[in-house]
Amino acid sequence: MKSLHVNFNEATQAIDTIETASPEPWDAVCKRFDNDVRRIMAVSDPKGYTALYACYDENNQPVYYLVEEGEALTKLRQKTFLSKLGQT
């Protein structure tokens, strides 16, 4: 699963690529943000990215990433969801 750091304008729903950004492994990005990530929306991108995610830093400020979702990510999301059931 690969990811790409992007700029996202919530008001216009516009996604702008960052010229200096290079693809990173999505699991490494999640670890860097302590797994504080939220799926924002589905996207259609010619490079294979299928979703936009917001990762929240220690100041609760969002940093946006395009993510190439695949079967491995679906299984990971389901496993995380099931492990959190019953927690308050």
NURO-675137 format. One record per residue (C-alpha): z, y, x. Coordinates in steps of 0.5 Angstrom, whole numbers, plus 500, padded with zeros to 3 digits. Layout:
// NURO-675137
<gulo><pz>Z</pz><py>Y</py><px>X</px></gulo>
...
This chain:
// NURO-675137
<gulo><pz>500</pz><py>500</py><px>500</px></gulo>
<gulo><pz>498</pz><py>507</py><px>503</px></gulo>
<gulo><pz>500</pz><py>514</py><px>501</px></gulo>
<gulo><pz>497</pz><py>521</py><px>503</px></gulo>
<gulo><pz>502</pz><py>527</py><px>503</px></gulo>
<gulo><pz>498</pz><py>532</py><px>498</px></gulo>
<gulo><pz>500</pz><py>539</py><px>494</px></gulo>
<gulo><pz>501</pz><py>539</py><px>487</px></gulo>
<gulo><pz>501</pz><py>544</py><px>482</px></gulo>
<gulo><pz>505</pz><py>542</py><px>476</px></gulo>
<gulo><pz>502</pz><py>548</py><px>472</px></gulo>
<gulo><pz>495</pz><py>546</py><px>472</px></gulo>
<gulo><pz>496</pz><py>539</py><px>474</px></gulo>
<gulo><pz>491</pz><py>540</py><px>480</px></gulo>
<gulo><pz>492</pz><py>536</py><px>486</px></gulo>
<gulo><pz>490</pz><py>539</py><px>493</px></gulo>
<gulo><pz>489</pz><py>535</py><px>499</px></gulo>
<gulo><pz>493</pz><py>537</py><px>506</px></gulo>
<gulo><pz>488</pz><py>537</py><px>511</px></gulo>
<gulo><pz>493</pz><py>535</py><px>517</px></gulo>
<gulo><pz>496</pz><py>529</py><px>513</px></gulo>
<gulo><pz>494</pz><py>522</py><px>514</px></gulo>
<gulo><pz>495</pz><py>516</py><px>511</px></gulo>
<gulo><pz>502</pz><py>513</py><px>511</px></gulo>
<gulo><pz>505</pz><py>506</py><px>509</px></gulo>
<gulo><pz>508</pz><py>507</py><px>502</px></gulo>
<gulo><pz>514</pz><py>503</py><px>504</px></gulo>
<gulo><pz>516</pz><py>508</py><px>510</px></gulo>
<gulo><pz>515</pz><py>514</py><px>506</px></gulo>
<gulo><pz>520</pz><py>511</py><px>500</px></gulo>
<gulo><pz>525</pz><py>509</py><px>506</px></gulo>
<gulo><pz>525</pz><py>516</py><px>509</px></gulo>
<gulo><pz>526</pz><py>519</py><px>502</px></gulo>
<gulo><pz>532</pz><py>514</py><px>501</px></gulo>
<gulo><pz>528</pz><py>511</py><px>495</px></gulo>
<gulo><pz>528</pz><py>517</py><px>491</px></gulo>
<gulo><pz>521</pz><py>517</py><px>488</px></gulo>
<gulo><pz>518</pz><py>518</py><px>481</px></gulo>
<gulo><pz>511</pz><py>516</py><px>478</px></gulo>
<gulo><pz>508</pz><py>523</py><px>476</px></gulo>
<gulo><pz>502</pz><py>520</py><px>473</px></gulo>
<gulo><pz>496</pz><py>516</py><px>474</px></gulo>
<gulo><pz>490</pz><py>519</py><px>478</px></gulo>
<gulo><pz>483</pz><py>517</py><px>479</px></gulo>
<gulo><pz>481</pz><py>518</py><px>487</px></gulo>
<gulo><pz>475</pz><py>516</py><px>491</px></gulo>
<gulo><pz>479</pz><py>514</py><px>497</px></gulo>
<gulo><pz>483</pz><py>508</py><px>492</px></gulo>
<gulo><pz>489</pz><py>512</py><px>491</px></gulo>
<gulo><pz>491</pz><py>511</py><px>483</px></gulo>
<gulo><pz>498</pz><py>515</py><px>482</px></gulo>
<gulo><pz>501</pz><py>521</py><px>484</px></gulo>
<gulo><pz>509</pz><py>520</py><px>486</px></gulo>
<gulo><pz>514</pz><py>525</py><px>487</px></gulo>
<gulo><pz>519</pz><py>524</py><px>493</px></gulo>
<gulo><pz>525</pz><py>528</py><px>493</px></gulo>
<gulo><pz>529</pz><py>531</py><px>499</px></gulo>
<gulo><pz>536</pz><py>532</py><px>500</px></gulo>
<gulo><pz>535</pz><py>539</py><px>497</px></gulo>
<gulo><pz>532</pz><py>535</py><px>491</px></gulo>
<gulo><pz>526</pz><py>539</py><px>492</px></gulo>
<gulo><pz>519</pz><py>534</py><px>490</px></gulo>
<gulo><pz>514</pz><py>532</py><px>496</px></gulo>
<gulo><pz>508</pz><py>529</py><px>493</px></gulo>
<gulo><pz>504</pz><py>523</py><px>495</px></gulo>
<gulo><pz>498</pz><py>520</py><px>492</px></gulo>
<gulo><pz>499</pz><py>512</py><px>492</px></gulo>
<gulo><pz>495</pz><py>506</py><px>492</px></gulo>
<gulo><pz>498</pz><py>502</py><px>487</px></gulo>
<gulo><pz>497</pz><py>494</py><px>488</px></gulo>
<gulo><pz>500</pz><py>488</py><px>486</px></gulo>
<gulo><pz>506</pz><py>489</py><px>491</px></gulo>
<gulo><pz>508</pz><py>495</py><px>489</px></gulo>
<gulo><pz>508</pz><py>493</py><px>481</px></gulo>
<gulo><pz>512</pz><py>487</py><px>483</px></gulo>
<gulo><pz>517</pz><py>492</py><px>487</px></gulo>
<gulo><pz>518</pz><py>497</py><px>482</px></gulo>
<gulo><pz>519</pz><py>491</py><px>477</px></gulo>
<gulo><pz>524</pz><py>488</py><px>482</px></gulo>
<gulo><pz>528</pz><py>495</py><px>482</px></gulo>
<gulo><pz>528</pz><py>496</py><px>475</px></gulo>
<gulo><pz>531</pz><py>489</py><px>474</px></gulo>
<gulo><pz>536</pz><py>490</py><px>479</px></gulo>
<gulo><pz>538</pz><py>497</py><px>476</px></gulo>
<gulo><pz>539</pz><py>494</py><px>469</px></gulo>
<gulo><pz>546</pz><py>494</py><px>467</px></gulo>
<gulo><pz>548</pz><py>500</py><px>472</px></gulo>
<gulo><pz>551</pz><py>506</py><px>469</px></gulo>
